[in-house]
Structure formats: structure tokens, C-alpha cells
Amino acid sequence: MKTAQDIALILHFVGMAALLGGFLSQITAEVKQVTRSMLDGAWTMVVSAFALVATISAQGEEALDPAKFGIKGLVLAALVLLLLQGKGKSSIEKPGFFAIGLLTLANISIAVLWH
């Protein structure tokens, strides 16, 4: 079960990297767009988050902090909604684009700083 948890965590990091990388690649662009890597990264994070929670719960060793995972879930849901809203559009407004970046950084910060 530990191996499955490690694989899910790696996939979560890969999704996060794709989302953040897609955001950073667009930051200097005149026209901001939701890229395929951003959306794929967010969906990878969603699927791997469910796998992480399931594998941690199945081990029974670590107590899940429902508040932490709930807030991370809400942040991730808001991210996915923003990305879906901008999907297929030729451009998105700068406030929405930067909200994607801030929510991504918030999700990372919550994961690292909340113990």
C-alpha cells in the first residue's frame, strides 16, 4: 500500500508541475490562455489526490486532517472550474489567469506548511 501511496504522490507532483509550468509559460505572453498542460495537470492532481487519500486511509497509520484535505480540495475545485471556464477560449482575463497561479501556489503552500 505504501508503494501505491508513493506513486500517487509522485503523480500529484507531476500534475502540480504541469499546472504551474503551464501557468509560468504564459505569464509573459500578451494574450493569456489556458493551456492543455494546465488542464491536464489539474485533472492529474484531482485523480491522484483521491488516490492519496484512499491509500493513506487504508494504511490507518496516519491520521488524515479533514480540514487540510477539505481546504486543498476546495482550492483544487476552484482551480479546475477556472481552467474549464477558460478552456477553448482564445484568451482569458488577467485576473482569472493570475487567480489560477495564486490558487496553485496556495495549494502548494497548504501542502507544505500545514502540519
C-alpha positions as CSV (number, residue, x, y, z in Angstrom):
1,M,0.0,0.0,0.0
2,K,2.9,2.3,0.7
3,T,4.1,1.9,-2.9
4,A,0.7,2.9,-4.2
5,Q,0.8,6.0,-1.9
6,D,4.2,6.9,-3.2
7,I,3.1,6.5,-6.8
8,A,0.0,8.7,-6.1
9,L,2.2,11.4,-4.5
10,I,4.6,11.4,-7.5
11,L,1.7,11.7,-9.9
12,H,0.3,14.6,-7.7
13,F,3.7,16.3,-8.1
14,V,3.8,15.7,-11.8
15,G,0.3,17.3,-12.1
16,M,1.3,20.2,-10.0
17,A,4.4,20.7,-12.2
18,A,2.3,20.6,-15.3
19,L,-0.1,23.1,-14.0
20,L,2.5,25.5,-12.6
21,G,4.7,25.1,-15.7
22,G,1.8,25.9,-18.0
23,F,1.0,29.0,-15.9
24,L,4.6,30.2,-15.9
25,S,5.0,29.7,-19.6
26,Q,2.0,32.0,-20.2
27,I,2.9,34.7,-17.6
28,T,4.9,36.9,-20.1
29,A,2.5,36.3,-23.0
30,E,0.5,39.2,-24.2
31,V,-2.6,37.1,-24.6
32,K,-3.2,34.7,-21.6
33,Q,-4.6,31.3,-22.4
34,V,-5.4,28.1,-20.5
35,T,-3.0,25.5,-21.9
36,R,-3.6,21.8,-22.3
37,S,-0.8,21.1,-19.8
38,M,-2.5,23.3,-17.2
39,L,-5.8,21.4,-17.5
40,D,-4.2,18.0,-17.7
41,G,-2.1,18.9,-14.7
42,A,-5.1,19.9,-12.7
43,W,-7.0,16.7,-13.6
44,T,-3.9,14.6,-12.7
45,M,-3.9,16.4,-9.3
46,V,-7.6,15.6,-8.7
47,V,-7.2,11.9,-9.5
48,S,-4.0,11.5,-7.6
49,A,-5.5,13.4,-4.6
50,F,-8.3,10.8,-4.4
51,A,-5.7,8.0,-4.6
52,L,-3.6,9.6,-1.9
53,V,-6.5,10.0,0.5
54,A,-7.6,6.4,-0.2
55,T,-4.1,4.9,0.3
56,I,-3.4,6.9,3.4
57,S,-6.8,6.0,4.9
58,A,-6.3,2.3,4.0
59,Q,-3.0,2.2,5.9
60,G,-4.5,3.5,9.0
61,E,-1.2,4.7,10.3
62,E,-1.5,8.4,9.6
63,A,-4.5,10.4,10.7
64,L,-5.9,12.4,7.9
65,D,-6.5,16.0,8.8
66,P,-10.0,16.6,7.3
67,A,-9.7,20.4,7.4
68,K,-6.4,20.3,5.4
69,F,-7.7,17.9,2.8
70,G,-11.0,19.7,2.6
71,I,-9.4,23.1,2.0
72,K,-7.0,21.6,-0.5
73,G,-10.0,20.0,-2.2
74,L,-11.8,23.3,-2.4
75,V,-8.8,25.1,-3.8
76,L,-8.3,22.4,-6.4
77,A,-12.0,22.5,-7.3
78,A,-11.8,26.3,-7.8
79,L,-8.7,25.8,-10.0
80,V,-10.4,23.2,-12.1
81,L,-13.5,25.5,-12.5
82,L,-11.4,28.4,-13.6
83,L,-9.4,26.3,-16.0
84,L,-12.6,24.8,-17.5
85,Q,-14.1,28.3,-17.8
86,G,-11.0,29.4,-19.9
87,K,-10.7,26.2,-21.9
88,G,-11.0,26.6,-25.6
89,K,-11.1,30.4,-25.4
90,S,-8.6,32.5,-27.4
91,S,-7.8,34.4,-24.2
92,I,-8.7,34.8,-20.6
93,E,-8.8,37.9,-18.5
94,K,-5.7,38.7,-16.5
95,P,-7.5,38.5,-13.1
96,G,-8.7,35.0,-13.8
97,F,-5.3,34.0,-15.1
98,F,-3.5,35.2,-12.0
99,A,-6.1,33.6,-9.8
100,I,-5.1,30.3,-11.3
101,G,-1.5,31.0,-10.4
102,L,-2.4,32.1,-6.9
103,L,-4.6,29.1,-6.2
104,T,-1.8,26.8,-7.5
105,L,0.7,28.4,-5.1
106,A,-1.9,28.3,-2.3
107,N,-2.4,24.6,-2.8
108,I,1.4,24.0,-2.7
109,S,1.7,26.2,0.4
110,I,-1.1,24.4,2.2
111,A,0.5,21.0,1.5
112,V,4.0,22.1,2.6
113,L,3.2,24.4,5.6
114,W,0.2,22.8,7.2
115,H,1.4,20.1,9.6
